[in-house]
Amino acid sequence: MQRRHVITFGAVLLALAVGAAAHAGETEDQAVEAAKEWLALVDAGEYADSWTEAAEFFRNAVTQAQWEQAVEGVRRPLGAMESRKLKSAQYTTTLPGAPDGQYVVIQFTTTFEHKASAIETVTPMKDTDGTWRVSGYFVK
């Protein structure tokens, strides 16, 4: 009888772990979709719109004019985006220099017109209204 309780308890733990993993995957999928939509604005040169659509944390850290100048300086020399492939997506609740929250650090392997191999790191966060919005962007 005692063995049965151990097996049942183990099955419940396994079910909870599978459910948590499925939720994490769903969260990462939502964040990746938000990142792709935001990157489409950047790819189209719609830098003002990308600032407007970014997370509140992002908009409070940099003015629209500062963002437009910075992203223009980074993206223009690269030329047009030719291809982008998801490399990784990692959920976390802490990031250096950012408040605790829900984040997904996403990396894309990207080919640009003038740079054959780049890594774009996009970090969406769950914003104050519960929507995934980009809070950070870096190209290497």
Secondary structure, DSSP 8 states (H G I E B T S, - for coil): -HHHHHHHHHHHHHHHHHHHHHHHHHHHHHHHHHHHHHHHHHHTT-HHHHHHTS-HHHHHHS-HHHHHHHHHHHHGGG-SEEEEEEEEEEEES--TTS-SS-EEEEEEEEEETTEEEEEEEEEEEE-TTS-EEEEEEEE-
